[in-house]
Amino acid sequence: MTHLRSLALSGVLLAATCLAVTPGTASAAAAASGPGTNYAFDDPFTSARTAWWRDARFGMFIHFGDYSNWEGEYTRPDGTVCRDAEWIKRNCNIPMAEYEQKAATFNPKDFDAKAVVAAAKSAGMRYIVITSKHHDGYAMWPTKQNTWNLRDHSSFDKNRDILAELKKAADAAGIKLGLYYSIWDWHDPDFASDFPKYKQRMYAQLKELVDNYHPALLWFDGDWNTDNPTNNWSPRDGEDLESYLRGLDRNLVINNRVGKRRVTDGDYGTPEQEIPAAPVDGQLWESCMTINDHWGYARYDDNWKSGPTLVHNLLTTSSRSGNYLLNIGPDSLGRVPAEAAQRLKAIGDWSGTAGQGAAIYRAGYPGVVTEPGWGTVSRSGNDLYASVSQWPGAGKPLHLTATVPFTVTGAAVLGSGQQVTVTKAGDGYDITPSGNATNPSATVIKLSIAPQSPAAPGSGTGLKAEIFDNDQLSGTPKITRTDPSINYTWRFLGSPAPSIPSDHFGTRWTGWIQPRHSETYQVTTVSDDTVQVWIDGKLIVSDTTPHGPQVDKGSITLQAGRKYSIRVEHTEQTGEAYMKLLWSSPNTPQQIVPTQQLYTP
């Protein structure tokens, strides 16, 4: 992982098209696309491809590599000790020859894939992401691209393959496997001297990983601008790599560090060591955090987070529609630290008791209530899960502030037969349990609700699109057609149609939009270069200053089933081009506005 603790949170909405390209030739991906190409083939917020990831909510991160052999400490020639973990080579200035010599003694003979997967399963984790290659370039699989790997440069059994063992154990347990891969490479001399040559090997390594281990997810890192060695990774590099990977496996879930951590890169954002204060606009997201203070193993690090703290973090991320990727660092022999295993079990004991895991898995932002001070609230369908970390005491109320009217049709404390009284109070409801808390980490109250505004499904087919071969939307449209949604990732070389150039074009969409619920909607755009949105004649979003990929938003109150006029205007000047239209409301999770709610004039 990076040491940058305050990275700008960015993420992604949509993936690239499936392009068959030659591994290792980034330019081939570019050559396979051009005017008319749209890389957005689904909406990660709703697609079947990402459904497992959205439902999972909880995963295990594993930082494990030759750096684990140092166990967090390096003794310098003068006898002083430098401490670090996965960054120990760089931050302790270990000479490469000495670092390589130490790697040759690396022998994680006690790595037990079944035990690792069992620890993940005991915690209630639904997926695992392990470092296949960190910044020091050391490959944890028998790559054919170099000898700087666990098979060829270690004391480990050359007949064993840790990634294959983990894949087999994960598959047997019904857990998805993901692979971390660092773009930045301290070891490969071509990274700084011949970047295209380095990328060719990187592509080849990634093809090995996809072909040999069939990961469900690829987790990139090392994308940021830095030196020693200089990192020249660019948005264009990210575009080419993502296109290449989609060609290898169109079902891959990919994080936003494949590019430059922007809202248009990969499938989801990656806040590190922090939990966003609210659902993130324009992107799925996953918070990765350590279980103590380090990613890799450091034998001196005893600052373990408590079980209740970890449960609270998990509940908080789920209640804001995010995933929680919790890291462990095996030691030099490949063993999971006992303290980490104990805390994982504590989380699983909580989620596996009395159905309390329903507050996490397949659950997300509640919408109809605000986040309370006494805990968190998540939602799955028409069930709210109030996870109470500050229990008021028997007979004392918990207040929920409502954002829209709804009716509570049932209430129960999971794992308890105690009565729960629900009464309207002020701006919401008072929830009063008759007994005591059932769990010291969090007690879950399940509330069944009925929205006051029933869903009004539509029957639309999309919006009228008028596409211009200029960025002024002037003259006669070059193309007029019906677009099923506004969900476009044209990037550098794509455009709305083969006859439209990749730069200096514009599109105007018109028609009607039909909400499913009577409530206030947030309208969100992801665009580059300019965007304006009118609904019912009101300007909701307006950003006419040319910009890179970014999110803009506005709000409007709409009535279920009624059709409102809509006009969206987008222009592309130079560089990349994106245009996506999303909405959300208390009873509508964030998503690309669906086809059936859009009508042509």
C-alpha positions as CSV (number, residue, x, y, z in Angstrom):
1,M,0.0,0.0,0.0
2,T,1.0,3.6,-0.3
3,H,2.1,5.8,2.6
4,L,-0.1,8.6,1.3
5,R,-2.9,8.7,3.9
6,S,-5.0,11.6,2.5
7,L,-5.4,10.6,-1.1
8,A,-8.2,12.2,-3.1
9,L,-11.1,9.7,-3.1
10,S,-11.9,8.8,-6.6
11,G,-13.6,5.9,-8.2
12,V,-15.4,4.7,-11.2
13,L,-18.7,4.2,-12.7
14,L,-18.2,2.1,-15.7
15,A,-15.9,-0.4,-17.5
16,A,-14.3,-0.5,-20.8
17,T,-15.5,-2.5,-23.8
18,C,-14.1,-6.0,-24.4
19,L,-11.2,-5.6,-26.8
20,A,-9.0,-8.4,-28.0
21,V,-5.4,-7.0,-28.0
22,T,-2.0,-8.5,-28.0
23,P,-0.6,-8.8,-24.4
24,G,2.1,-6.3,-23.7
25,T,1.2,-3.8,-26.4
26,A,-0.8,-0.9,-24.9
27,S,-1.0,0.7,-28.3
28,A,-2.9,-2.2,-29.7
29,A,-5.8,-1.4,-27.4
30,A,-5.8,2.1,-28.7
31,A,-5.7,0.9,-32.3
32,A,-8.7,-1.3,-31.7
33,S,-10.8,1.6,-30.8
34,G,-11.6,5.0,-32.2
35,P,-14.6,7.2,-33.2
36,G,-17.8,5.5,-32.3
37,T,-16.3,3.5,-29.4
38,N,-18.1,3.6,-26.0
39,Y,-16.2,1.7,-23.3
40,A,-19.1,1.7,-20.9
41,F,-20.8,-1.6,-21.3
42,D,-22.7,-1.7,-18.0
43,D,-23.5,0.2,-14.8
44,P,-21.5,-1.1,-11.9
45,F,-24.2,0.1,-9.5
46,T,-26.7,-2.3,-11.0
47,S,-24.9,-4.8,-13.3
48,A,-24.9,-8.6,-12.8
49,R,-21.1,-8.5,-13.3
50,T,-20.5,-6.5,-10.0
51,A,-23.5,-8.0,-8.1
52,W,-21.3,-10.4,-6.0
53,W,-19.0,-7.5,-5.0
54,R,-21.8,-5.2,-4.0
55,D,-23.5,-7.9,-2.0
56,A,-20.3,-9.1,-0.3
57,R,-19.5,-5.9,1.7
58,F,-16.6,-7.6,3.6
59,G,-13.3,-8.8,2.3
60,M,-9.8,-9.8,3.5
61,F,-6.7,-8.0,2.2
62,I,-3.5,-9.9,2.5
63,H,-0.1,-8.1,2.3
64,F,2.4,-10.9,1.9
65,G,5.7,-10.9,0.0
66,D,9.5,-11.1,0.4
67,Y,9.3,-8.0,2.6
68,S,7.5,-10.2,5.1
69,N,10.9,-11.9,5.6
70,W,12.2,-8.8,7.4
71,E,9.3,-8.9,9.9
72,G,9.4,-5.1,10.0
73,E,13.0,-4.5,11.1
74,Y,16.3,-3.8,9.3
75,T,19.6,-3.4,11.2
76,R,21.9,-1.0,9.4
77,P,25.6,-1.4,9.2
78,D,26.1,1.0,12.1
79,G,23.9,-1.1,14.3
80,T,20.8,1.2,14.4
81,V,17.4,-0.3,13.6
82,C,15.0,1.0,11.0
83,R,11.4,-0.2,11.2
84,D,8.8,-0.5,8.5
85,A,6.9,-3.2,6.7
86,E,6.1,-3.6,3.0
87,W,8.0,-0.3,2.3
88,I,11.1,-1.4,4.3
89,K,13.3,-1.5,1.2
90,R,12.7,2.1,0.2
91,N,12.1,3.7,3.6
92,C,15.1,2.1,5.3
93,N,17.4,2.6,2.2
94,I,18.3,-1.1,2.0
95,P,20.8,-1.7,-0.8
96,M,19.2,-3.7,-3.6
97,A,22.0,-6.4,-3.4
98,E,21.3,-6.8,0.3
99,Y,17.5,-6.9,-0.3
100,E,17.9,-9.6,-2.9
101,Q,20.2,-11.6,-0.7
102,K,17.5,-11.5,2.1
103,A,14.8,-12.5,-0.4
104,A,16.8,-15.6,-1.3
105,T,16.2,-16.9,2.2
106,F,12.5,-16.3,2.2
107,N,10.7,-19.5,3.0
108,P,7.0,-19.2,3.9
109,K,6.8,-23.0,4.4
110,D,4.0,-22.7,6.9
111,F,1.6,-20.8,4.6
112,D,-1.6,-22.7,4.8
113,A,-4.2,-21.6,2.3
114,K,-7.0,-23.6,3.9
115,A,-6.3,-21.9,7.2
116,V,-6.2,-18.5,5.7
117,V,-9.5,-19.1,3.9
118,A,-11.0,-20.6,7.1
119,A,-9.9,-17.4,9.0
120,A,-11.6,-15.3,6.4
121,K,-14.8,-17.4,6.4
122,S,-14.8,-17.3,10.2
123,A,-14.9,-13.5,10.0
124,G,-17.8,-13.5,7.5
125,M,-15.6,-12.3,4.7
126,R,-16.9,-13.0,1.2
127,Y,-13.7,-12.3,-0.8
128,I,-9.9,-12.2,-0.5
129,V,-7.4,-9.9,-2.2
130,I,-3.7,-11.0,-1.9
131,T,-0.6,-9.1,-3.1
132,S,0.7,-10.9,-6.1
133,K,3.3,-8.2,-6.7
134,H,4.0,-5.2,-4.4
135,H,6.1,-2.1,-5.2
136,D,9.4,-4.0,-4.8
137,G,8.4,-6.0,-7.9
138,Y,8.7,-9.4,-6.3
139,A,6.2,-11.8,-7.8
140,M,4.4,-14.3,-5.5
141,W,3.7,-16.7,-8.3
142,P,6.0,-18.6,-10.7
143,T,6.0,-15.9,-13.4
144,K,7.8,-16.6,-16.7
145,Q,8.7,-13.0,-17.2
146,N,11.6,-12.8,-14.7
147,T,13.4,-14.7,-11.9
148,W,12.5,-12.1,-9.2
149,N,9.8,-14.3,-7.8
150,L,8.9,-16.8,-5.1
151,R,9.8,-19.9,-7.2
152,D,13.2,-18.7,-8.6
153,H,14.5,-16.4,-5.8
154,S,13.7,-17.9,-2.4
155,S,14.2,-20.9,-0.2
156,F,10.5,-21.9,-0.7
157,D,9.5,-25.3,-2.1
158,K,9.7,-24.9,-5.9
159,N,6.8,-27.3,-6.4
160,R,4.4,-25.1,-4.5
161,D,2.4,-22.2,-5.8
162,I,0.8,-20.0,-3.1
163,L,-1.7,-18.3,-5.4
164,A,-2.8,-21.7,-6.8
165,E,-3.3,-23.1,-3.3
166,L,-5.2,-20.0,-2.2
167,K,-7.4,-20.1,-5.3
168,K,-8.3,-23.8,-4.7
169,A,-9.1,-23.2,-1.1
170,A,-11.1,-20.1,-1.8
171,D,-13.2,-21.8,-4.5
172,A,-13.9,-24.7,-2.2
173,A,-15.2,-22.3,0.5
174,G,-17.3,-20.2,-1.9
175,I,-15.1,-17.2,-1.5
176,K,-14.0,-15.0,-4.4
177,L,-10.3,-14.5,-5.0
178,G,-8.8,-11.1,-6.0
179,L,-5.2,-10.3,-6.8
180,Y,-3.3,-7.0,-6.0
181,Y,-0.8,-5.8,-8.5
182,S,1.5,-2.8,-8.2
183,I,2.1,-0.8,-11.3
184,W,5.1,1.0,-9.7
185,D,8.1,-1.3,-9.6
186,W,11.3,-0.5,-7.7
187,H,13.2,-3.6,-9.0
188,D,12.7,-3.7,-12.7
189,P,15.3,-1.3,-14.3
190,D,13.1,-0.8,-17.4
191,F,10.5,0.9,-15.3
192,A,12.5,4.1,-15.3
193,S,14.7,3.5,-18.4
194,D,12.4,1.9,-20.9
195,F,8.8,2.2,-19.8
196,P,7.2,0.6,-22.9
197,K,9.4,-2.4,-22.4
198,Y,8.4,-2.6,-18.8
199,K,4.7,-2.4,-19.7
200,Q,5.1,-5.3,-22.1
201,R,6.3,-7.5,-19.2
202,M,3.6,-6.1,-17.0
203,Y,0.9,-7.0,-19.5
204,A,2.4,-10.5,-19.8
205,Q,2.4,-11.0,-16.1
206,L,-1.2,-9.9,-15.8
207,K,-2.2,-12.3,-18.5
208,E,-0.5,-15.0,-16.5
209,L,-2.5,-14.1,-13.5
210,V,-5.8,-14.0,-15.3
211,D,-5.3,-17.1,-17.3
212,N,-3.8,-19.2,-14.5
213,Y,-5.7,-18.1,-11.4
214,H,-9.0,-16.7,-12.9
215,P,-9.4,-13.9,-10.3
216,A,-12.7,-12.3,-9.8
217,L,-11.1,-9.0,-9.1
218,L,-7.8,-7.1,-9.8
219,W,-6.7,-4.6,-7.3
220,F,-4.1,-2.2,-8.6
221,D,-1.8,0.2,-6.7
222,G,1.3,2.3,-7.4
223,D,-0.5,4.6,-9.9
224,W,0.5,7.9,-8.4
225,N,3.1,10.4,-9.6
226,T,6.3,9.9,-7.7
227,D,10.1,9.4,-8.1
228,N,12.8,6.9,-7.1
229,P,12.0,5.5,-9.6
230,T,10.0,8.1,-11.5
231,N,6.5,6.9,-12.1
232,N,5.1,8.0,-15.5
233,W,1.8,6.2,-15.3
234,S,-0.8,8.3,-17.1
235,P,-4.6,8.3,-17.7
236,R,-3.9,7.0,-21.2
237,D,-1.9,4.1,-19.8
238,G,-4.8,3.3,-17.5
239,E,-7.2,3.4,-20.4
240,D,-5.1,1.0,-22.4
241,L,-4.6,-1.4,-19.5
242,E,-8.2,-1.5,-18.5
243,S,-9.3,-2.2,-22.1
244,Y,-6.7,-5.0,-22.4
245,L,-8.0,-6.6,-19.1
246,R,-11.6,-6.4,-20.2
247,G,-10.5,-8.3,-23.3
248,L,-9.0,-11.0,-21.2
249,D,-12.1,-11.4,-19.0
250,R,-15.1,-9.1,-19.3
251,N,-16.4,-10.1,-15.9
252,L,-13.4,-8.8,-14.0
253,V,-14.0,-6.3,-11.2
254,I,-11.2,-3.7,-11.3
255,N,-10.4,-0.9,-8.8
256,N,-9.8,2.7,-9.8
257,R,-6.0,2.6,-9.3
258,V,-5.8,0.9,-12.7
259,G,-5.8,4.6,-13.8
260,K,-5.4,7.7,-11.7
261,R,-8.0,7.1,-9.0
262,R,-10.6,9.2,-10.8
263,V,-14.4,8.8,-10.9
264,T,-14.0,7.3,-14.4
265,D,-11.3,4.8,-13.7
266,G,-12.0,1.1,-13.1
267,D,-15.2,0.0,-11.3
268,Y,-14.9,1.5,-7.8
269,G,-13.0,3.9,-5.6
270,T,-10.5,3.0,-2.9
271,P,-10.3,5.3,0.2
272,E,-7.4,4.1,2.3
273,Q,-7.4,4.0,6.1
274,E,-10.6,6.1,6.2
275,I,-14.4,5.7,5.8
276,P,-16.2,8.4,3.8
277,A,-18.7,10.4,5.9
278,A,-21.5,9.6,3.4
279,P,-22.2,7.5,0.3
280,V,-19.9,8.5,-2.5
281,D,-21.3,10.4,-5.4
282,G,-20.8,8.8,-8.9
283,Q,-19.0,5.6,-7.8
284,L,-19.0,2.4,-5.9
285,W,-16.3,2.4,-3.2
286,E,-14.4,0.2,-0.8
287,S,-12.4,1.2,2.3
288,C,-9.2,-0.7,2.8
289,M,-7.8,-0.6,6.4
290,T,-5.3,-2.3,8.5
291,I,-6.1,-4.5,11.5
292,N,-3.2,-2.9,13.4
293,D,-0.8,-0.2,12.2
294,H,0.9,-1.9,9.3
295,W,-0.1,-3.6,6.0
296,G,2.8,-6.1,6.0
297,Y,3.9,-8.0,9.0
298,A,5.8,-6.1,11.7
299,R,6.6,-8.2,14.8
300,Y,6.7,-5.2,17.1
301,D,3.2,-3.9,16.1
302,D,0.8,-4.7,18.9
303,N,-1.6,-1.9,18.3
304,W,-4.5,-4.2,17.3
305,K,-7.9,-2.8,16.7
306,S,-10.5,-4.2,19.1
307,G,-13.3,-6.5,17.9
308,P,-16.1,-3.9,18.7
309,T,-14.1,-1.3,16.7
310,L,-13.8,-3.6,13.7
311,V,-17.5,-4.4,13.9
312,H,-18.4,-0.8,14.0
313,N,-16.2,0.0,11.0
314,L,-17.8,-2.8,9.1
315,L,-21.3,-1.6,9.9
316,T,-20.4,2.0,9.1
317,T,-19.1,1.2,5.6
318,S,-22.1,-1.0,4.8
319,S,-24.6,1.7,6.0
320,R,-22.9,4.1,3.5
321,S,-23.1,1.5,0.7
322,G,-19.4,0.7,0.8
323,N,-17.2,-2.4,1.2
324,Y,-14.7,-3.0,4.0
325,L,-11.4,-4.6,3.0
326,L,-9.6,-5.5,6.2
327,N,-5.9,-6.4,6.0
328,I,-3.8,-9.0,7.6
329,G,0.0,-9.5,7.2
330,P,1.3,-13.1,7.5
331,D,4.7,-13.4,9.1
332,S,8.0,-14.6,7.4
333,L,6.8,-18.2,7.6
334,G,3.4,-17.5,6.2
335,R,1.5,-17.7,9.4
336,V,-1.5,-15.5,10.2
337,P,-0.8,-13.7,13.5
338,A,-2.8,-15.2,16.3
339,E,-4.0,-11.7,17.4
340,A,-5.4,-11.1,13.9
341,A,-7.1,-14.4,13.8
342,Q,-8.7,-13.7,17.1
343,R,-10.1,-10.4,16.0
344,L,-11.4,-11.9,12.7
345,K,-13.2,-14.6,14.7
346,A,-14.7,-11.9,16.9
347,I,-16.2,-10.2,13.9
348,G,-17.6,-13.5,12.6
349,D,-19.0,-14.3,16.0
350,W,-21.0,-11.1,15.9
351,S,-22.2,-11.3,12.3
352,G,-23.0,-15.0,12.6
353,T,-25.2,-14.6,15.7
354,A,-29.0,-14.2,15.4
355,G,-28.9,-13.2,11.8
356,Q,-27.0,-9.9,12.6
357,G,-25.1,-10.3,9.4
358,A,-28.2,-9.1,7.5
359,A,-27.2,-5.6,8.6
360,I,-24.1,-6.0,6.3
361,Y,-24.5,-8.4,3.4
362,R,-26.7,-7.1,0.5
363,A,-27.4,-4.1,2.7
364,G,-26.6,-0.5,2.0
365,Y,-27.5,3.2,2.6
366,P,-31.0,3.4,4.1
367,G,-32.1,6.6,2.4
368,V,-35.3,7.0,4.3
369,V,-33.6,7.9,7.6
370,T,-30.5,9.9,8.5
371,E,-27.5,8.3,10.3
372,P,-28.2,8.4,14.1
373,G,-25.6,9.2,16.8
374,W,-26.2,5.9,18.6
375,G,-25.1,3.6,15.8
376,T,-25.8,2.9,12.2
377,V,-28.7,2.0,10.0
378,S,-28.5,0.0,6.8
379,R,-31.2,-1.2,4.4
380,S,-32.0,-4.3,2.4
381,G,-35.2,-4.0,0.4
382,N,-37.9,-2.8,2.8
383,D,-36.0,-3.9,5.9
384,L,-34.0,-1.4,8.0
385,Y,-31.3,-2.7,10.3
386,A,-30.6,-0.4,13.2
387,S,-27.3,-1.5,14.7
388,V,-27.1,0.1,18.2
389,S,-23.6,0.6,19.7
390,Q,-24.9,2.9,22.4
391,W,-27.9,1.1,24.0
392,P,-30.2,3.4,25.8
393,G,-31.4,0.9,28.4
394,A,-34.6,-1.0,28.8
395,G,-37.6,1.2,28.2
396,K,-35.6,4.1,26.8
397,P,-36.1,5.3,23.2
398,L,-33.8,5.5,20.2
399,H,-34.8,8.3,17.8
400,L,-34.7,7.9,14.0
401,T,-35.0,11.0,11.9
402,A,-37.0,10.3,8.7
403,T,-36.1,11.9,5.3
404,V,-39.5,10.9,3.7
405,P,-42.7,9.5,5.2
406,F,-42.9,5.7,5.6
407,T,-44.7,3.3,7.9
408,V,-43.1,0.8,10.3
409,T,-44.9,-2.5,10.0
410,G,-42.8,-4.6,12.3
411,A,-39.9,-4.3,14.8
412,A,-37.8,-6.9,16.6
413,V,-34.4,-7.1,18.4
414,L,-32.5,-9.9,16.6
415,G,-31.6,-12.7,19.0
416,S,-34.1,-11.5,21.6
417,G,-37.8,-11.9,22.3
418,Q,-38.1,-8.5,23.9
419,Q,-40.9,-6.2,22.7
420,V,-40.1,-3.1,20.6
421,T,-42.4,-0.2,20.6
422,V,-42.4,2.2,17.6
423,T,-44.1,5.6,17.9
424,K,-44.1,8.7,15.7
425,A,-42.1,11.4,17.3
426,G,-41.2,14.8,15.9
427,D,-39.3,14.4,12.6
428,G,-39.4,10.6,12.7
429,Y,-39.8,7.7,15.0
430,D,-38.9,6.7,18.6
431,I,-37.9,3.0,18.8
432,T,-38.1,1.7,22.3
433,P,-36.8,-1.7,23.2
434,S,-38.2,-3.3,26.4
435,G,-35.0,-5.0,27.4
436,N,-31.2,-4.8,27.5
437,A,-28.6,-5.0,24.7
438,T,-27.8,-8.4,23.4
439,N,-24.3,-7.8,22.2
440,P,-21.5,-5.5,23.5
441,S,-20.4,-4.7,19.9
442,A,-23.8,-3.8,18.5
443,T,-27.4,-4.9,19.0
444,V,-29.4,-5.0,15.9
445,I,-33.1,-4.0,15.7
446,K,-34.8,-5.0,12.5
447,L,-37.6,-2.7,11.3
448,S,-39.9,-3.7,8.5
449,I,-41.2,-0.6,6.6
450,A,-43.6,0.3,3.9
451,P,-42.8,3.3,1.7
452,Q,-45.6,5.8,1.5
453,S,-44.9,6.3,-2.2
454,P,-45.3,3.0,-4.0
455,A,-42.9,2.4,-7.0
456,A,-44.2,3.4,-10.4
457,P,-42.3,1.4,-12.9
458,G,-42.0,2.9,-16.4
459,S,-42.1,1.7,-19.9
460,G,-39.7,4.1,-21.7
461,T,-37.2,3.3,-24.3
462,G,-34.7,6.1,-23.8
463,L,-34.1,9.7,-24.9
464,K,-33.7,11.4,-28.2
465,A,-30.1,12.1,-28.9
466,E,-28.9,14.8,-31.3
467,I,-25.2,14.6,-32.0
468,F,-23.2,17.4,-33.4
469,D,-19.8,17.4,-35.0
470,N,-18.9,20.5,-33.1
471,D,-18.6,21.6,-29.5
472,Q,-21.1,24.5,-29.8
473,L,-24.2,22.3,-30.5
474,S,-24.7,24.5,-33.6
475,G,-26.1,23.8,-37.0
476,T,-27.9,20.6,-38.0
477,P,-27.3,17.5,-35.9
478,K,-25.0,15.1,-37.7
479,I,-26.9,12.1,-36.1
480,T,-30.3,11.8,-34.5
481,R,-31.1,8.6,-32.6
482,T,-32.7,7.1,-29.5
483,D,-30.2,6.4,-26.6
484,P,-31.4,4.0,-24.0
485,S,-29.6,5.8,-21.3
486,I,-26.9,8.5,-20.8
487,N,-24.0,6.2,-19.9
488,Y,-20.9,7.0,-22.0
489,T,-17.2,6.5,-21.5
490,W,-15.6,7.7,-24.7
491,R,-12.1,8.4,-23.2
492,F,-9.4,9.6,-25.5
493,L,-10.3,8.0,-28.8
494,G,-14.0,7.2,-28.6
495,S,-17.0,9.3,-29.7
496,P,-20.8,8.8,-30.0
497,A,-20.6,7.5,-33.5
498,P,-18.1,6.5,-36.2
499,S,-18.8,9.7,-38.1
500,I,-18.2,11.9,-35.1
501,P,-14.5,12.9,-34.3
502,S,-13.0,12.1,-30.9
503,D,-12.6,15.8,-30.1
504,H,-14.9,18.8,-30.6
505,F,-18.3,17.2,-30.5
506,G,-21.5,17.8,-28.6
507,T,-24.8,15.9,-27.8
508,R,-28.2,17.1,-26.7
509,W,-30.6,14.6,-25.2
510,T,-34.3,15.5,-24.9
511,G,-37.5,13.7,-23.8
512,W,-39.2,12.9,-20.5
513,I,-38.0,11.4,-17.3
514,Q,-40.5,9.5,-15.0
515,P,-39.6,9.0,-11.3
516,R,-40.7,5.8,-9.5
517,H,-41.3,7.5,-6.2
518,S,-42.7,10.9,-5.0
519,E,-39.6,12.4,-3.3
520,T,-36.6,14.6,-3.8
521,Y,-34.1,13.2,-6.3
522,Q,-30.4,13.9,-6.5
523,V,-29.3,14.2,-10.1
524,T,-25.6,13.4,-10.6
525,T,-23.5,13.8,-13.7
526,V,-20.0,12.5,-14.4
527,S,-18.7,14.5,-17.3
528,D,-15.8,15.8,-19.3
529,D,-15.8,18.7,-20.7
530,T,-19.1,20.5,-20.0
531,V,-22.6,19.6,-18.9
532,Q,-26.0,21.1,-18.3
533,V,-29.2,19.4,-17.2
534,W,-32.7,20.8,-17.2
535,I,-35.7,19.0,-15.7
536,D,-39.2,20.5,-16.0
537,G,-37.6,23.6,-17.4
538,K,-35.4,24.1,-14.3
539,L,-31.6,24.1,-14.6
540,I,-30.5,21.4,-12.2
541,V,-26.8,20.9,-13.1
542,S,-24.7,23.5,-14.8
543,D,-20.9,23.2,-15.3
544,T,-20.0,25.0,-18.5
545,T,-16.3,25.6,-17.6
546,P,-14.3,22.9,-19.5
547,H,-13.1,20.3,-17.0
548,G,-11.6,16.9,-16.6
549,P,-13.6,13.9,-15.3
550,Q,-15.7,15.1,-12.4
551,V,-19.0,14.8,-10.6
552,D,-21.7,17.6,-10.5
553,K,-25.0,17.3,-8.9
554,G,-28.3,19.0,-8.1
555,S,-31.7,18.1,-6.7
556,I,-35.4,18.4,-7.6
557,T,-38.6,17.1,-6.0
558,L,-40.6,14.9,-8.4
559,Q,-43.9,13.0,-8.3
560,A,-44.1,9.3,-8.9
561,G,-45.4,8.3,-12.4
562,R,-45.5,11.8,-13.8
563,K,-43.4,12.5,-16.8
564,Y,-41.1,15.6,-16.7
565,S,-39.4,17.2,-19.6
566,I,-35.6,16.7,-19.6
567,R,-32.8,18.2,-21.6
568,V,-29.1,17.3,-21.2
569,E,-26.3,19.0,-23.1
570,H,-22.7,17.8,-23.1
571,T,-19.8,19.0,-25.1
572,E,-16.3,17.5,-25.6
573,Q,-13.4,19.8,-26.6
574,T,-10.1,17.9,-26.4
575,G,-8.7,15.0,-24.5
576,E,-11.0,12.6,-22.7
577,A,-14.8,12.5,-23.0
578,Y,-17.4,11.2,-20.5
579,M,-21.1,11.7,-19.9
580,K,-23.2,9.8,-17.4
581,L,-26.5,10.7,-15.9
582,L,-27.4,9.1,-12.5
583,W,-30.1,9.7,-10.0
584,S,-30.9,8.7,-6.4
585,S,-33.6,9.4,-3.8
586,P,-34.6,8.0,-0.4
587,N,-36.1,5.0,-2.1
588,T,-33.9,4.8,-5.2
589,P,-30.3,3.7,-4.7
590,Q,-27.7,5.5,-6.8
591,Q,-27.7,4.3,-10.4
592,I,-27.6,5.3,-14.0
593,V,-31.1,6.5,-14.8
594,P,-32.7,3.4,-16.3
595,T,-34.0,3.1,-19.8
596,Q,-37.6,2.4,-18.7
597,Q,-37.8,5.7,-16.9
598,L,-36.8,7.7,-20.0
599,Y,-39.1,8.6,-22.9
600,T,-38.4,10.1,-26.4
601,P,-40.4,13.2,-27.4
